[in-house]
Amino acid sequence: MPTSDLWAGALSQLLIHQETGCPHSARHAIRLLDRLCECDDLDAEVRVLCERASHRLERHVEGRHACAA
């Protein structure tokens, strides 16, 4: 089972991104969500949710980057 620190870190970075729009926090959240997805004992439904969140954040960050260029 993933550690509490990993869950807390992912949620913290996700909230920071949500509150501030910080792309660095989004990238950190993506990385942590991807690590959670790699855990063998993660429930399949939770894995799908983590993957969806990671992909959605990735698209959001890429979209903002493309607009700023």
N, C-alpha and C positions, 0 to 999 in steps of 0.2 A: 504494500500500500504506500502511495506517495506520502512524504512527510508533510507535517503541518506547515513547516517553513516554506515548502514549495508551493502549496496551496495559497498560503498567506501572501507570498511574494507575487504570484500571478494575479491574485485579486487586487493587491495594492497597486501594482503597475497599471492594471486595467482601470481602476478608479482614478488614478492620477491622470491617465490619458483622457478619461471621460470628463474630468473636471477642468483640465487645463489645455487639452488638445496637444500635449507634448508628444512629438513623434518618437522621441527616445523611449518614453515610457511605453508607447505602443509596441516598439520593437522588443523591448524587454519582456513585455507581456506575451508577445508572440513566441519568443524563445522559451519562456517558462511553460506556456500552454503546450508547446511541442514536446517539451520534456515530460510533462504529465501524460501526454498521449503515448509516449514510449514505455510507460510503466506496464509491465506484464499483467499485474493484478488489478488494473483499473477496470471498473465496470464498463461494459461495452457502450451503454447509453451515455455515460459520463464522457467516455472517450469521444463519441460523436459530437457532444456539446463542445468539448475543448477544441476539437478540430474545426468546427463551424466558427467558433469565436476567433481562433487563430487566423483562419482564411478571411473572415470578414475584416479583421483588423489590418491584415496584409493589404487587402484591396483598398481600404480606406487610406492607409499610409501612402500607397503607390499613387492613388488618385490625387491626394493633396500635393505630393511631390511633382506630379505631372502638371498640375495647375500652376505651381509656383515657377516653373521653368519658362 
